[in-house]
């Protein structure tokens, strides 16, 4: 995973204890391997064995997301504000949205 770095436990006294540290948007144990967070989840912290956050209902994020800011409304859903994904609502009867994102629903 791109952006990984080296780290060591607190109080380390030798480079022999340095190991891989997963980058934000990925997870894994110290020393790796690192795995990208799946779509719909995210983690900003690189010091975690799991992705810590999930996008709100009816929203998703790309694989490898590092923050909730990456969450967008899913296909078939839109946001009244166009910005906040906590209010993703289904497209009304007679409209549709084929891609995830900030676009509005289109009339048939």
Helices and strands as residue ranges (DSSP letters): E 5-7, G 15-17, E 19-21, E 26-27, E 35-36, E 41-42, E 53-54, E 59-60, G 68-70, E 72-73, E 77-79, G 85-87, E 88-90, E 95-96, E 106-107
